[in-house]
Amino acid sequence: MRKIVIASAIALIAVMTPLGAQAAEHEVKMLNKGAAGMMVFEPSVIKIAPGDTVHFVATDKGHNVESIDGMLPDAAQAFKGEMGKDLTVAFDQPGVYGIKCKPHYGMGMVGLVVVGEPVNKSAAAAVEQKGKAKQTFATLFGEIGG
């Protein structure tokens, strides 16, 4: 009888314990002025694990966040937030995700979400950019390994 109780307790603990690590939620602010200057995502580069989410906070109004065509892992879904509203995105596919604020893209309001290993770094870095976004991405890609 004692063996059955112990086995039942072990089974109960196993069922109630989540497998693997819990997904985490990270925060990125959309700002008119941040530590790195005007019209920025803060942080502008964030490294997370597959399955984690990022909550993009419209700290200052007049911003949005959206993925950039060609700067996503192959199986990843594109996303686009509404102007002046927060957006939470789950990132399941490993790789580099390029993001921008559409109205301030030309002013360099761009960023990178690196999920696990940056498997598509070369392809993402090869996407043609314009204005200050081109210079900002050159700096941001220099900050990530892989």
NULUMTI-950873 format. One line per 3 residues: their letters; for each residue x, y, z of N, C-alpha, C, O. Coordinates in nm, 2 decimals. Example, Ala and Ser with C-alpha at 12.3 -4.5 7.8 and 13.67 -1.06 7.14 Angstrom:
2
as	1.32/-0.57/0.78/1.23/-0.45/0.78/1.32/-0.33/0.78/1.42/-0.33/0.85; 1.28/-0.22/0.71/1.37/-0.11/0.71/1.29/0.00/0.79/1.34/0.11/0.80 $
This chain:
146
mrk	0.08/-0.12/0.00/0.00/0.00/0.00/0.09/0.13/0.00/0.06/0.22/-0.07; 0.20/0.12/0.08/0.28/0.24/0.09/0.35/0.27/-0.05/0.36/0.39/-0.08; 0.38/0.17/-0.13/0.44/0.19/-0.26/0.34/0.25/-0.35/0.38/0.33/-0.44 $
ivi	0.22/0.22/-0.34/0.11/0.28/-0.43/0.10/0.42/-0.39/0.08/0.51/-0.49; 0.10/0.46/-0.27/0.08/0.60/-0.22/0.20/0.68/-0.27/0.18/0.79/-0.32; 0.32/0.63/-0.26/0.44/0.70/-0.31/0.44/0.71/-0.46/0.47/0.82/-0.51 $
asa	0.41/0.61/-0.53/0.40/0.62/-0.67/0.29/0.72/-0.72/0.31/0.79/-0.81; 0.18/0.72/-0.65/0.07/0.82/-0.68/0.12/0.96/-0.66/0.09/1.05/-0.73; 0.19/0.98/-0.55/0.25/1.11/-0.52/0.35/1.16/-0.62/0.34/1.27/-0.67 $
ial	0.43/1.07/-0.66/0.53/1.10/-0.77/0.46/1.13/-0.90/0.50/1.23/-0.97; 0.36/1.06/-0.93/0.28/1.08/-1.06/0.21/1.22/-1.05/0.21/1.29/-1.15; 0.16/1.25/-0.93/0.09/1.38/-0.92/0.18/1.49/-0.93/0.15/1.59/-1.00 $
iav	0.30/1.48/-0.87/0.40/1.59/-0.89/0.44/1.60/-1.03/0.46/1.71/-1.08; 0.47/1.49/-1.10/0.51/1.49/-1.24/0.40/1.56/-1.33/0.44/1.64/-1.42; 0.27/1.54/-1.30/0.17/1.60/-1.38/0.15/1.75/-1.35/0.12/1.82/-1.44 $
mtp	0.18/1.79/-1.23/0.16/1.93/-1.19/0.28/2.01/-1.22/0.27/2.14/-1.22; 0.40/1.95/-1.25/0.52/2.02/-1.28/0.52/2.05/-1.43/0.52/1.95/-1.51; 0.53/2.17/-1.48/0.54/2.20/-1.62/0.67/2.14/-1.68/0.77/2.14/-1.62 $
lga	0.66/2.09/-1.80/0.78/2.04/-1.87/0.85/2.16/-1.93/0.79/2.25/-1.99; 0.98/2.16/-1.91/1.07/2.26/-1.97/1.05/2.39/-1.89/0.98/2.40/-1.79; 1.12/2.49/-1.94/1.11/2.62/-1.88/0.98/2.69/-1.91/0.92/2.67/-2.02 $
qaa	0.94/2.78/-1.83/0.82/2.86/-1.85/0.86/2.97/-1.95/0.97/3.03/-1.94; 0.76/3.00/-2.04/0.79/3.11/-2.13/0.79/3.24/-2.05/0.71/3.26/-1.95; 0.87/3.33/-2.09/0.88/3.46/-2.02/0.82/3.57/-2.11/0.81/3.56/-2.23 $
ehe	0.78/3.68/-2.05/0.73/3.80/-2.12/0.83/3.91/-2.10/0.87/3.94/-1.99; 0.87/3.97/-2.21/0.97/4.08/-2.21/0.89/4.21/-2.25/0.79/4.20/-2.31; 0.95/4.32/-2.22/0.89/4.45/-2.25/0.99/4.54/-2.34/1.11/4.55/-2.31 $
vkm	0.93/4.59/-2.44/1.00/4.69/-2.53/0.92/4.81/-2.54/0.80/4.81/-2.57; 0.97/4.93/-2.50/0.90/5.06/-2.51/0.92/5.13/-2.64/1.03/5.12/-2.70; 0.81/5.19/-2.69/0.82/5.28/-2.80/0.82/5.42/-2.75/0.73/5.47/-2.69 $
lnk	0.93/5.49/-2.78/0.96/5.62/-2.72/0.99/5.73/-2.81/1.05/5.71/-2.92; 0.95/5.85/-2.78/0.99/5.97/-2.86/1.13/6.00/-2.83/1.21/6.04/-2.92; 1.18/5.98/-2.70/1.31/6.00/-2.66/1.36/5.90/-2.56/1.29/5.87/-2.46 $
gaa	1.47/5.83/-2.59/1.52/5.73/-2.51/1.67/5.75/-2.48/1.72/5.85/-2.53; 1.73/5.66/-2.42/1.88/5.67/-2.39/1.96/5.68/-2.52/2.07/5.75/-2.52; 1.92/5.62/-2.63/1.99/5.62/-2.75/1.95/5.73/-2.84/2.01/5.75/-2.95 $
gmm	1.86/5.82/-2.80/1.82/5.93/-2.89/1.67/5.94/-2.91/1.59/5.90/-2.83; 1.64/6.00/-3.02/1.50/6.03/-3.06/1.44/5.92/-3.13/1.51/5.85/-3.21; 1.31/5.89/-3.11/1.23/5.79/-3.19/1.30/5.66/-3.18/1.37/5.62/-3.28 $
vfe	1.28/5.59/-3.07/1.35/5.46/-3.05/1.27/5.35/-2.99/1.16/5.38/-2.92; 1.31/5.23/-3.01/1.26/5.12/-2.93/1.36/5.10/-2.82/1.48/5.11/-2.84; 1.31/5.08/-2.70/1.40/5.06/-2.59/1.36/4.93/-2.51/1.26/4.93/-2.45 $
psv	1.45/4.83/-2.51/1.57/4.82/-2.58/1.55/4.80/-2.74/1.45/4.76/-2.78; 1.66/4.84/-2.81/1.65/4.83/-2.96/1.69/4.69/-3.00/1.65/4.65/-3.12; 1.76/4.61/-2.92/1.79/4.47/-2.95/1.75/4.39/-2.82/1.79/4.43/-2.71 $
iki	1.67/4.29/-2.84/1.63/4.21/-2.73/1.65/4.06/-2.77/1.61/4.02/-2.88; 1.71/3.99/-2.68/1.74/3.84/-2.70/1.65/3.76/-2.61/1.65/3.78/-2.49; 1.57/3.68/-2.67/1.47/3.60/-2.59/1.48/3.45/-2.64/1.55/3.41/-2.73 $
apg	1.41/3.37/-2.56/1.40/3.22/-2.59/1.28/3.19/-2.68/1.18/3.26/-2.67; 1.29/3.09/-2.76/1.17/3.05/-2.83/1.05/3.02/-2.74/1.07/2.96/-2.63; 0.93/3.07/-2.77/0.81/3.06/-2.69/0.79/3.18/-2.60/0.68/3.19/-2.55 $
dtv	0.89/3.27/-2.59/0.87/3.39/-2.51/0.78/3.49/-2.58/0.76/3.48/-2.70; 0.73/3.58/-2.51/0.65/3.69/-2.57/0.72/3.82/-2.55/0.79/3.84/-2.45; 0.69/3.92/-2.63/0.74/4.06/-2.61/0.62/4.15/-2.61/0.53/4.14/-2.70 $
hfv	0.61/4.23/-2.51/0.50/4.32/-2.50/0.56/4.46/-2.54/0.64/4.52/-2.47; 0.51/4.51/-2.65/0.56/4.64/-2.71/0.46/4.74/-2.65/0.34/4.74/-2.67; 0.52/4.83/-2.57/0.44/4.93/-2.50/0.45/5.07/-2.57/0.56/5.12/-2.59 $
atd	0.33/5.12/-2.60/0.32/5.25/-2.66/0.33/5.36/-2.55/0.24/5.43/-2.52; 0.45/5.37/-2.50/0.48/5.46/-2.39/0.45/5.60/-2.43/0.38/5.68/-2.36; 0.50/5.64/-2.55/0.46/5.77/-2.61/0.37/5.73/-2.73/0.40/5.64/-2.81 $
kgh	0.27/5.81/-2.74/0.17/5.79/-2.85/0.23/5.82/-2.99/0.33/5.89/-2.99; 0.16/5.78/-3.09/0.21/5.81/-3.23/0.30/5.71/-3.28/0.37/5.73/-3.39; 0.32/5.59/-3.22/0.41/5.49/-3.26/0.33/5.36/-3.28/0.22/5.34/-3.23 $
nve	0.38/5.27/-3.37/0.33/5.13/-3.38/0.46/5.04/-3.39/0.57/5.09/-3.40; 0.43/4.92/-3.39/0.54/4.82/-3.41/0.49/4.72/-3.52/0.38/4.67/-3.51; 0.58/4.69/-3.61/0.54/4.59/-3.71/0.67/4.52/-3.76/0.78/4.58/-3.75 $
sid	0.65/4.40/-3.81/0.76/4.32/-3.86/0.80/4.38/-4.00/0.71/4.44/-4.07; 0.92/4.35/-4.04/0.97/4.40/-4.17/0.98/4.29/-4.27/1.04/4.18/-4.23; 0.92/4.30/-4.38/0.92/4.20/-4.49/1.07/4.15/-4.51/1.15/4.24/-4.53 $
gml	1.09/4.02/-4.52/1.22/3.97/-4.54/1.31/3.96/-4.42/1.42/3.90/-4.43; 1.27/4.01/-4.31/1.35/4.01/-4.19/1.28/3.92/-4.08/1.28/3.96/-3.96; 1.23/3.81/-4.12/1.17/3.71/-4.03/1.22/3.57/-4.07/1.26/3.55/-4.18 $
pda	1.23/3.48/-3.97/1.26/3.34/-4.00/1.15/3.29/-4.10/1.04/3.34/-4.10; 1.19/3.19/-4.17/1.10/3.13/-4.28/0.96/3.10/-4.23/0.86/3.13/-4.30; 0.94/3.03/-4.12/0.81/2.99/-4.07/0.74/3.09/-3.98/0.63/3.06/-3.93 $
aqa	0.80/3.20/-3.96/0.74/3.30/-3.87/0.63/3.38/-3.93/0.62/3.40/-4.06; 0.53/3.42/-3.85/0.42/3.50/-3.90/0.45/3.65/-3.89/0.51/3.70/-3.79; 0.42/3.73/-3.99/0.43/3.87/-3.98/0.33/3.93/-3.88/0.23/3.87/-3.85 $
fkg	0.36/4.05/-3.83/0.27/4.11/-3.74/0.27/4.26/-3.76/0.37/4.32/-3.81; 0.16/4.33/-3.72/0.15/4.47/-3.73/0.06/4.52/-3.62/-0.06/4.48/-3.61; 0.11/4.61/-3.54/0.03/4.67/-3.43/-0.04/4.80/-3.48/0.00/4.86/-3.58 $
emg	-0.14/4.84/-3.40/-0.21/4.96/-3.43/-0.14/5.08/-3.38/-0.07/5.07/-3.28; -0.16/5.20/-3.44/-0.10/5.32/-3.40/-0.14/5.36/-3.25/-0.26/5.36/-3.22; -0.04/5.39/-3.17/-0.06/5.43/-3.03/-0.11/5.32/-2.94/-0.16/5.35/-2.83 $
kdl	-0.11/5.19/-2.98/-0.16/5.09/-2.89/-0.05/4.98/-2.87/0.04/4.96/-2.95; -0.05/4.92/-2.75/0.04/4.82/-2.71/0.01/4.69/-2.80/-0.10/4.68/-2.85; 0.11/4.61/-2.81/0.10/4.48/-2.89/0.18/4.38/-2.82/0.30/4.40/-2.79 $
tva	0.13/4.26/-2.80/0.20/4.15/-2.74/0.22/4.04/-2.85/0.12/4.00/-2.91; 0.34/4.00/-2.88/0.37/3.90/-2.98/0.44/3.79/-2.92/0.54/3.80/-2.85; 0.40/3.66/-2.96/0.46/3.54/-2.92/0.56/3.51/-3.03/0.53/3.50/-3.14 $
fdq	0.69/3.48/-2.99/0.79/3.44/-3.08/0.83/3.29/-3.07/0.90/3.26/-2.97; 0.78/3.21/-3.16/0.81/3.07/-3.15/0.92/3.02/-3.24/0.99/2.92/-3.20; 0.95/3.09/-3.35/1.05/3.04/-3.44/1.19/3.11/-3.41/1.19/3.23/-3.40 $
pgv	1.29/3.03/-3.40/1.43/3.09/-3.37/1.47/3.17/-3.49/1.44/3.14/-3.61; 1.54/3.28/-3.46/1.59/3.36/-3.57/1.59/3.51/-3.53/1.55/3.55/-3.42; 1.62/3.59/-3.63/1.62/3.74/-3.62/1.49/3.80/-3.68/1.45/3.76/-3.79 $
ygi	1.42/3.88/-3.60/1.30/3.95/-3.65/1.33/4.10/-3.65/1.37/4.16/-3.55; 1.32/4.16/-3.77/1.34/4.31/-3.78/1.21/4.37/-3.76/1.10/4.33/-3.81; 1.21/4.48/-3.67/1.09/4.55/-3.64/1.10/4.70/-3.67/1.22/4.75/-3.68 $
kck	0.99/4.77/-3.70/1.00/4.91/-3.72/0.87/4.98/-3.67/0.77/4.91/-3.65; 0.88/5.11/-3.65/0.77/5.19/-3.63/0.74/5.26/-3.76/0.83/5.33/-3.81; 0.63/5.23/-3.83/0.61/5.28/-3.96/0.62/5.43/-3.98/0.69/5.47/-4.07 $
phy	0.56/5.51/-3.90/0.58/5.66/-3.92/0.72/5.71/-3.90/0.75/5.82/-3.95; 0.80/5.64/-3.82/0.93/5.69/-3.78/1.05/5.60/-3.83/1.16/5.61/-3.79; 1.02/5.51/-3.93/1.12/5.43/-3.99/1.23/5.51/-4.05/1.35/5.48/-4.02 $
gmg	1.20/5.61/-4.12/1.30/5.69/-4.19/1.39/5.76/-4.09/1.50/5.81/-4.13; 1.34/5.78/-3.97/1.42/5.84/-3.86/1.50/5.74/-3.78/1.57/5.77/-3.68; 1.50/5.61/-3.83/1.58/5.51/-3.76/1.51/5.44/-3.65/1.58/5.37/-3.57 $
mvg	1.38/5.45/-3.64/1.31/5.38/-3.53/1.28/5.23/-3.57/1.18/5.19/-3.62; 1.39/5.15/-3.55/1.39/5.01/-3.59/1.45/4.93/-3.47/1.52/4.99/-3.38; 1.43/4.80/-3.48/1.49/4.72/-3.37/1.50/4.57/-3.42/1.46/4.54/-3.53 $
lvv	1.56/4.49/-3.34/1.58/4.35/-3.36/1.53/4.27/-3.24/1.57/4.30/-3.13; 1.46/4.16/-3.27/1.42/4.06/-3.17/1.50/3.94/-3.21/1.48/3.89/-3.32; 1.58/3.89/-3.13/1.66/3.77/-3.16/1.61/3.66/-3.07/1.62/3.66/-2.95 $
vge	1.55/3.56/-3.14/1.49/3.44/-3.07/1.58/3.32/-3.08/1.60/3.27/-3.19; 1.64/3.28/-2.97/1.73/3.17/-2.97/1.85/3.20/-3.06/1.91/3.31/-3.04; 1.89/3.11/-3.14/2.00/3.14/-3.24/1.96/3.22/-3.36/1.85/3.20/-3.41 $
pvn	2.04/3.32/-3.40/2.00/3.41/-3.51/2.03/3.34/-3.64/2.11/3.38/-3.72; 1.95/3.23/-3.67/1.97/3.15/-3.79/1.96/3.22/-3.92/2.02/3.18/-4.02; 1.88/3.32/-3.93/1.86/3.40/-4.05/1.93/3.53/-4.05/1.88/3.62/-4.12 $
ksa	2.03/3.55/-3.97/2.09/3.68/-3.96/2.14/3.74/-4.09/2.12/3.85/-4.12; 2.21/3.66/-4.17/2.26/3.70/-4.30/2.15/3.75/-4.39/2.16/3.85/-4.45; 2.04/3.67/-4.40/1.93/3.71/-4.49/1.86/3.83/-4.44/1.83/3.92/-4.52 $
aaa	1.85/3.85/-4.31/1.78/3.96/-4.25/1.87/4.09/-4.27/1.82/4.19/-4.31; 2.00/4.07/-4.25/2.09/4.19/-4.27/2.10/4.23/-4.42/2.13/4.35/-4.44; 2.07/4.14/-4.51/2.08/4.17/-4.65/1.96/4.25/-4.70/1.96/4.30/-4.82 $
veq	1.85/4.26/-4.62/1.73/4.33/-4.67/1.77/4.48/-4.68/1.82/4.54/-4.59; 1.73/4.54/-4.80/1.77/4.68/-4.82/1.69/4.77/-4.73/1.56/4.76/-4.72; 1.75/4.87/-4.67/1.69/4.96/-4.58/1.71/5.10/-4.64/1.80/5.13/-4.72 $
kgk	1.63/5.20/-4.59/1.64/5.34/-4.63/1.66/5.43/-4.52/1.64/5.40/-4.40; 1.71/5.55/-4.55/1.73/5.66/-4.45/1.81/5.62/-4.33/1.91/5.54/-4.35; 1.78/5.67/-4.22/1.86/5.64/-4.10/1.84/5.50/-4.05/1.92/5.45/-3.98 $
akq	1.73/5.43/-4.10/1.71/5.29/-4.06/1.83/5.21/-4.11/1.87/5.11/-4.04; 1.89/5.24/-4.22/2.00/5.17/-4.28/2.12/5.17/-4.18/2.18/5.07/-4.15; 2.15/5.29/-4.13/2.26/5.31/-4.04/2.23/5.24/-3.90/2.32/5.18/-3.84 $
tfa	2.11/5.25/-3.86/2.07/5.19/-3.73/2.08/5.04/-3.73/2.13/4.98/-3.64; 2.03/4.98/-3.84/2.04/4.84/-3.85/2.18/4.79/-3.86/2.22/4.69/-3.80; 2.27/4.87/-3.93/2.41/4.83/-3.93/2.47/4.82/-3.79/2.54/4.72/-3.76 $
tlf	2.44/4.91/-3.71/2.48/4.91/-3.57/2.42/4.79/-3.49/2.49/4.72/-3.42; 2.29/4.77/-3.51/2.22/4.67/-3.43/2.27/4.53/-3.47/2.29/4.45/-3.38; 2.29/4.50/-3.60/2.34/4.37/-3.64/2.48/4.35/-3.58/2.52/4.23/-3.56 $
gei	2.56/4.46/-3.57/2.69/4.44/-3.51/2.68/4.40/-3.36/2.78/4.35/-3.31; 2.57/4.42/-3.29/2.55/4.39/-3.15/2.52/4.24/-3.13/2.53/4.19/-3.02; 2.47/4.17/-3.23/2.43/4.03/-3.21/2.53/3.94/-3.26/2.60/3.97/-3.36 $
gg	2.54/3.83/-3.20/2.64/3.72/-3.25/2.58/3.63/-3.35/2.46/3.65/-3.39; 2.65/3.53/-3.39/2.60/3.43/-3.48/2.64/3.45/-3.62/2.61/3.38/-3.71 $
